[in-house]
Amino acid sequence: MILCVCRGVSDRTVRLAVVKGASSVAEIGKRCGGAGTDCGSCRHAIEDILDEAAVVTAPMGCESFSESGRSESRRTESPTP
């Protein structure tokens, strides 16, 4: 779907730019032919895409899990004889 009517930029193009590292509306504008830099009506949609990507890539923040994804609290040491 066309996200930026002024520049004819699709949501797919914006999402691809986000996957490749764009993290702001200004960066999207630079990477996507000026999307979000004219009338501004698409800026909220671009921000929504950026927010979605941030949620998907955000770490879990749960202290009970190590970086490997295994629960630290479930690890037990083997009993000593």
Summary of the structure (lengths in Angstrom):
residues: 81
radius of gyration: 20.3
end to end distance: 66.5
largest distance: 74.4
contacts: 183
relative contact order: 0.15
helix: 42%
strand: 9%
